[in-house]
Amino acid sequence: MTAAVEAEAPAIVDGLPSDDYHADVTSISSTGLRKLLAPGCPAQFKYDRDHPQPPKREFDLGNAVHTAVLGEGHDIVEIDYPDYKTGAAQVAKREAYAAGKVPLLPKEKLQVDAMAQAVRQHRDAGPLFAPGMGIPERSIYWTDPATGVRCRVRPDWLIIRPDVTVIVDLKTTADANPDACSKAIESYSYHQQGALYIDGVQAAGLAPEGARFFFVFLSKKAPHLITVRELADQDQDIGRARNERALRIYADCSANDQWPDWTGPVPAIPQLGLPAWAALRQSEEYLQP
């Protein structure tokens, strides 16, 4: 365990560009903490942080929807071509990326507009994202008192009321049915994200009566159905425990400048076998007399 340290004061930053927020290497975000734990590892986290990748087209739609719904984010530029098969279209796309903008084909812009409209008209999501109801994209920094690690979060939408603070996270997805959303929470460790956002908002003094975390899962497929759910209490506890372990790993790696892979230093080569569920099934089938 890392010894407790005096915590640096929290900071609430308005108007910080998204690219600057994500490029910060003096603090760690929820994405970074999740990458430190399996199936990720410190070595991959360190490499990815030191070698940032150019914008990925697969994220363009989600970024554009965030801008359309929240009213803040990357600027959107419409590329007036049916696709990116021509050289001129490719040039226009690269110029948009270079300017820090999100390029969209006309058909994609129509899809983004329809998705944003679906949010506004939804019985639960619409009131949450009503203009003036919340604050978009506010960057929050604080220091974890147990490890001395500087942390950061950037809630999509922050609703601050006298009795409660609500964090709303908008996620575009291929399938917004509740079962698929539940699997996405497990696959991408979204419960870690929720727990860290709650802790950050509370550490910054923005939730004197406590904070709650809501997911808004928005389907990319028409008619762009939506599932709104609050992060379960038990999953929030699990996410917080995962964050605590990841913070200890990050603190130790930073202190020693050692970033191990999945195995780390071991005296002998470990064994590897079937997943536990498969081993149990096959042992019952083949090893039982």
N, C-alpha and C positions, 0 to 999 in steps of 0.2 A: 504494500500500500504506500502511496506517495504521501508524504507528510503534508498537513494542512498549511496553507500559506495565506498571507494577507491578500484579500481580493481587491483588484483594481476596480474603480467605480464603474458602474454601468454607463453606457452611452446610447442615446437614441438619435439616429441620424436621418434627417429628412432629405429627400432629393438626391440621394446617392445613386449614380447610374448602376444599373444591374450588372454590367460588365465589370465595373470596379469592385462591386461587392463580391462577385464570384472569383475575382482574381486575387483577393486578399490572402496572403500566406501567413499573416501574423495571428490569425484566428482560425478556428475550425467550425465548419457548418454541420448540419445534420447529414448531408450527403457524405462528407468526409468521415464522420463517425461510423456511418453504415458501411463504408468501404473498408474500414479497418477490421471488421469482424467477418467471419466466414459467411459466404464463400469467398470474400475478399481477403486481403492480407496487407500488413504494413508496407511491404515492398512494392506492391502494385499501387497502393495509395500514394506513396512517395513519388513514384515514377509519373503517375498521372498528374500530380500537382505540379511537378517540375517541367512537364511537357504538355501544356494545355493544347487541346485539339481545336481545330477550326470549327465554326458552326456546323451542326449536323442538320440536314434537311428534314430529318424525321421529327425534329423539335419545332419546326417552323409553325405548324398548325397550332400546337399548344401555346406557343408564345403569342401568336396573333390573337387567339381566343382570350388569353389573359388580358391583353391590351384592350380588346373590344369590350370585355366585361368590366374590368377594373378601372378603365380610363387612364391607365398609366402602364408604361412598359416600353418595349421596343417599338419604334416607328414602323409602320407597315407600308411597303411600296408594292403597287400592283404591276406585275410584269405582263405587258400586253402581247402575250403570245399564247397559243393553245397548249404548248408544252415546252420542254427545254431541249428539244432535239436539234435546234438550229444554233449556229455559233453566236448569232446576235442575242438570242435568249440566254445563252450561257454567260455571255459578257454582262448582260443586264443583271443577272443573278449575282455574279461575283462583285459587281459594283455595289449592289445593295448590301451584301455582307460586309464589304470593306467600309461602308459608311455606318455600320452598326445597325442596319435595318433588317426587317424580315421580309423577304421577297415572297409574293404570292401570285400564282396564276389566277386569271379571272374566275375559273371554276372553284378554286380554293378560297378566293375572297367571298364568293357567294356562300360557300360552306361555313366559313367563319361567321358571316353575318347571321346565318340561320341558327348556328349554335348559340351565339350571343343572345339572339331573340328568344330561343328556347329557355335560357336561364332567366331572362327578364319576366317571362310569362309563367314560370313554374311557381306553384303554390308555396313552396318552402324556400327555394333558392332565390326567387325574385325579391321577396322582402329582405332577405339577408344582404343582397347586393344592391339594394336601392340607393340611388345617389344621395350622398350626405349621411348615410347610415354608418359607414365605416371609413377607415383610412387605408389606402392601398400601399403596398410595397414599402413599409417602414422598416429600416434596418436597425437591429438591436444588438448591442454588444454587451457582454458581461464576462466576469472571470469566475470559473468554477472554483469555489473555495477549497475543495478537497485536493485539487491537483495543481492549481495555479494556471490552468489552461484557459486562454481567452476563447470564448465561444461567440457565435453569431447566429442569428436567425433573421428571416425576412418574410414575415407573414404576408400572404396574398392580400388578406383583408382583415382588419382589426376593428372590432366594434367595442367601444369602451362605454359602459354604462355604470351608474352609481352602484348597482347591485351585483354586476357581473361583467367580465370581459370575455368576449367571444372571438376566437380565432377561426377564420373560415379559409379552407384550403381548396382551391379549384383544381380538379384533375381531369384532363381529357383522356378518354379510354376507348378501346375498341368495343367493350361490352360493359354496360353500366348496371347489369342486374346485380342484386345484393350478394349473391354467391360469388360472382366474379370479382366484385369489389372486396369481399372478404379475402379471397385468394390473393388479390393484389396487395393488400396490407401485409400479408405474410411474405409474398415474393419480394417486395421492395422495402420491407421493414418500415412501412409508413407509421407504425406505432412508435418507433423511435423518433421519427420526425415530430409527431404530435406531442410526445412527452417533452422533447427539447424545446419546442415552441412555447409550451405552457410554462416551463421553467424559466425561459428567457424573458417572457413577458412579465412574469411575476418578479423576477430578479430586478427588472428595470423599473419596478414600481407602477406598472400600468394595470395591475389587477389586484387592488387592495382587498377585494372580496373574493378573489380566486378567478381562475380562467377555465374556459371550456374550449374544446377543439372539435370543429365540425368539418367533415369531408363533404365536398360536392363533386360527385363523379358524373361527368358529362360525356355521353356517347358521341363518338364521331359519326356514327351512322344515323341517317334520317330515320325517324323524326327527332333524333337527338334527345333521347330519354335521359332522365336525371335521377340519381339516387342521392339523397341527403341523409347522412348518418353522423352521430356523435361517436368519437372514439371511446370504446368501452373502458371502464375503470381498471379492470384487470389487465387489459392490454396496455393501458397507459403505464401501469406499474412495471410490466415486463419491458416495455420500451425504455423506461427510465433506468432499469437495471442494466440493460444492454448499453445504454449511453455511458453509464458509470464505468463499465468494464472498458469500453472503447476509449474513454478519457484517460484511464490509467495506462492503457497501452500507448496512447499517443504521447502522454507525458514521459513515459519511460523511453520510448523511441527517440523523442526529441532530446532528452537529457543525455543519452548515450550516443546519439546519431547512429543508431543501429536500427535498421528497418527489415526485420526478417520476413521470410516467406511463410507459407502455411506450416512448415515443419519446424523451423527454428533450429537451434543447436541441440542435437541429440547424440547420445553415445553410440547408437546403432540405428540402422535403417528400420523404420517402423513397418509393421505389417499393414496390408490393405486388403479389404474383403468386400463382400456384398453389403449393401445397406441392411440395417438391422431387420427391417420388415421382410426383406427378401431372404435373408439368412434363416430367419425363423420359419418361413413358409417352406423353403427347400429342405431344411433339416428335418422338418416333420414329414415331408414327402419321401425323402431319400435315405435318411439316417435312422429313422425309427425302425425297430425290428418288426 
